[in-house]
Amino acid sequence: MVQSRTKAESADPTAAIKVEEEVAYLAKRHRVSPAIVREIIRRAGSAERAAIEREIQKGRARR
């Protein structure tokens, strides 16, 4: 499956690196897979750390 990149990612490679670092940090901090963090970012439509952490906590509350 080929993933398409947004214009922001293709235009500025440093922004993509920062997003991946943020994903890795949140995944390690909350002990979830980086793929789960990326999915939450995609669903929420925001890469804001506080919003992602709220979604992770909501998911844990459901378990």
C-alpha distances in whole Angstrom, upper triangle without the diagonal:
4,6,10,13,16,19,21,18,18,22,23,22,24,23,20,22,24,21,20,23,24,21,22,26,25,23,26,29,28,27,23,20,18,15,18,19,16,16,19,19,17,19,22,21,23,23,27,28,30,28,25,28,30,26,26,30,29,27,29,32,30,30
4,6,10,13,16,18,15,15,19,20,19,21,21,17,19,22,19,18,22,23,20,22,25,25,23,26,29,28,27,24,21,18,16,18,19,16,16,19,19,16,19,22,20,22,22,25,27,29,27,25,28,29,27,27,30,30,28,30,33,32,32
4,6,10,13,14,12,12,16,17,16,19,17,14,17,19,16,15,19,20,17,19,22,22,21,24,26,26,25,22,19,16,14,16,17,13,13,16,15,13,16,18,16,18,18,22,23,26,24,22,25,26,24,24,28,27,25,28,31,30,30
4,7,9,12,10,10,13,15,15,18,16,13,16,18,16,16,20,20,18,21,24,23,23,26,28,27,27,24,21,18,16,18,18,14,15,17,15,13,16,18,16,17,17,21,23,26,24,22,25,27,24,25,29,28,27,30,32,31,32
4,7,8,6,7,10,11,11,14,12,10,13,15,13,13,17,17,16,19,21,21,21,24,26,26,26,24,21,18,16,18,17,13,15,17,14,12,16,17,14,16,15,19,21,24,22,20,24,25,23,24,28,28,27,29,32,31,32
4,5,5,6,9,10,11,14,11,10,14,15,13,14,18,17,17,20,22,22,22,25,27,27,27,25,22,19,18,19,18,14,15,17,14,12,15,16,13,14,14,17,20,22,21,20,23,25,23,24,27,27,27,30,32,32,33
4,5,5,6,9,11,13,11,11,14,15,14,16,19,19,19,22,24,24,25,28,29,29,30,28,26,22,21,23,21,17,19,20,17,15,18,19,15,16,15,19,21,24,23,22,26,27,26,27,30,30,30,33,35,35,36
4,6,5,6,8,10,8,8,12,12,11,14,16,16,17,20,21,21,23,25,26,27,28,26,24,20,20,22,19,16,18,19,15,15,18,18,14,14,13,16,18,21,20,20,23,25,24,25,28,29,29,31,33,34,35
4,6,6,6,8,7,5,9,10,9,11,14,14,15,17,19,20,20,23,24,25,26,24,22,18,18,20,17,14,17,18,14,14,18,18,15,14,13,16,18,21,20,19,22,25,23,24,28,28,28,30,33,33,34
4,6,6,10,9,8,11,13,13,14,17,18,18,20,22,23,24,26,28,28,29,27,24,21,20,22,21,17,20,21,18,17,21,21,18,18,17,20,22,25,24,23,26,28,27,28,31,32,31,33,36,36,37
4,6,9,9,9,12,14,14,16,18,19,20,22,23,24,26,28,29,30,31,29,27,23,23,25,23,20,22,23,20,19,23,22,19,19,17,20,22,26,25,24,27,29,28,29,33,33,33,35,38,38,39
4,5,6,7,9,10,11,13,15,16,17,19,21,22,23,25,26,28,29,27,25,21,22,24,21,19,21,22,19,19,22,22,19,18,16,18,20,24,23,22,25,28,27,28,31,32,32,34,36,37,38
4,5,5,6,9,10,11,13,14,15,17,19,20,21,23,24,26,27,25,23,19,20,22,20,17,20,22,18,19,22,22,20,18,16,19,20,24,24,22,25,27,27,27,30,31,31,33,35,36,37
4,5,5,6,9,10,11,12,14,15,16,18,20,21,22,24,25,24,23,19,20,22,19,17,21,21,18,19,23,22,20,18,15,17,18,22,22,21,23,26,26,26,29,30,30,32,34,35,36
4,5,5,6,9,10,11,12,14,15,17,18,20,21,23,24,23,21,17,18,20,17,15,18,18,15,16,19,19,16,14,12,14,15,18,19,18,20,23,23,23,26,27,27,29,32,32,33
4,5,5,6,9,10,11,12,14,15,16,18,20,21,22,20,18,14,15,17,15,12,16,17,13,14,18,18,15,14,11,14,15,19,19,17,20,22,22,22,25,26,26,27,30,31,31
4,5,5,6,9,10,11,12,14,15,17,18,20,21,20,18,14,16,18,15,13,17,18,15,17,20,20,18,16,13,15,15,19,20,18,20,23,22,22,25,27,26,27,31,31,32
4,5,5,6,9,10,10,12,14,15,16,18,20,19,18,14,16,17,14,13,17,17,14,16,19,18,17,14,11,12,12,16,17,15,17,20,20,20,23,25,25,26,29,30,30
4,5,5,6,9,10,11,12,14,15,16,18,16,15,11,13,14,11,10,13,13,10,12,15,15,13,11,8,10,10,14,14,12,15,18,17,17,20,22,21,23,26,27,27
4,5,5,6,9,10,10,12,14,15,16,14,13,9,11,13,10,9,13,14,11,13,17,16,16,14,11,13,12,16,16,14,16,19,18,17,20,22,21,23,26,26,27
4,5,5,6,9,10,11,12,14,15,15,13,10,13,14,12,12,15,15,14,16,19,18,18,16,12,13,12,16,17,14,15,19,19,17,20,23,22,23,26,27,27
4,5,5,6,8,10,10,12,14,13,13,10,12,13,9,10,14,13,11,14,16,15,15,13,9,10,8,12,13,11,12,15,15,14,17,19,19,20,23,24,25
4,5,5,6,9,10,11,12,10,9,6,9,9,6,7,10,10,9,12,14,14,14,12,9,11,9,13,13,10,11,14,14,12,16,18,17,18,21,22,22
4,6,5,6,9,10,10,10,9,6,10,11,8,10,13,13,13,15,18,18,18,16,13,14,12,15,16,13,13,17,16,14,17,20,18,19,22,23,23
4,5,5,6,9,10,10,11,9,12,13,10,12,15,14,14,17,19,18,19,16,13,13,10,13,15,12,11,15,15,13,16,19,18,18,21,23,22
4,5,5,6,8,8,9,8,11,10,7,10,13,11,11,15,16,15,16,14,11,11,8,10,12,8,8,12,12,10,12,15,14,14,17,19,19
4,6,5,6,5,6,5,9,8,6,9,12,11,12,15,16,16,18,16,13,14,11,14,14,11,10,13,13,10,13,15,14,14,17,18,18
4,6,5,7,8,8,12,11,10,13,15,15,16,19,20,20,21,19,16,17,13,15,17,13,12,16,16,12,14,17,16,15,19,20,19
4,6,8,10,11,14,13,11,14,16,15,16,19,20,19,21,19,16,15,12,13,15,12,10,13,14,11,12,16,15,14,17,19,18
4,6,9,10,13,11,10,13,14,13,15,18,18,17,20,18,16,15,12,13,14,11,8,11,11,8,9,12,11,10,13,15,15
4,7,9,12,10,10,14,15,14,16,19,19,19,22,20,18,18,15,16,17,14,12,14,14,10,12,15,13,11,15,16,15
4,7,8,7,7,11,11,11,14,16,16,17,19,18,16,17,15,16,16,12,11,14,12,9,11,13,11,10,14,15,14
4,5,5,7,9,10,11,13,14,16,17,18,18,16,18,16,18,17,13,14,16,14,11,14,16,13,13,17,17,16
4,5,5,6,9,10,11,12,14,15,16,16,13,15,14,16,16,12,13,16,14,12,15,17,15,16,19,20,19
4,5,5,6,9,10,10,12,14,15,15,14,16,16,18,16,13,14,17,14,12,16,17,14,16,19,19,18
4,5,5,6,9,10,10,12,14,14,13,15,14,16,14,10,12,14,11,9,13,13,11,12,16,15,15
4,5,5,6,9,10,10,12,11,10,12,10,12,11,7,9,12,9,8,12,13,11,13,16,17,17
4,5,5,6,9,10,10,10,9,12,12,14,13,9,12,14,12,11,15,16,14,16,19,19,20
4,5,5,6,8,10,11,11,14,14,15,13,10,13,14,11,11,14,14,12,15,18,17,18
4,5,5,6,8,9,9,11,11,12,9,7,9,10,7,8,11,11,10,13,15,15,16
4,6,5,6,6,6,8,9,11,9,7,10,11,9,10,14,14,13,16,18,19,20
4,6,5,7,8,11,13,15,12,10,14,14,12,13,17,16,15,18,20,20,21
4,5,8,10,12,14,15,11,10,13,13,10,12,15,14,13,16,18,17,19
4,5,8,9,11,11,8,8,11,11,8,11,14,13,13,16,17,17,20
4,7,9,12,13,10,10,14,13,12,14,17,16,17,20,21,21,23
4,5,9,10,7,8,11,12,11,13,16,16,17,19,21,21,24
4,6,9,8,7,10,12,12,13,16,17,17,19,21,22,24
4,6,5,6,9,10,11,13,15,16,17,19,20,22,24
4,6,5,6,9,10,11,12,14,15,17,18,20,22
4,5,5,6,9,10,11,12,14,15,17,19,21
4,5,5,6,9,10,11,13,14,15,17,19
4,5,5,6,9,10,11,13,14,16,17
4,5,5,6,9,10,11,12,14,16
4,5,5,6,9,10,11,13,15
4,5,5,6,9,10,11,13
4,5,5,6,9,10,11
4,5,5,6,9,10
4,5,5,7,9
4,5,5,7
4,5,5
4,5
4
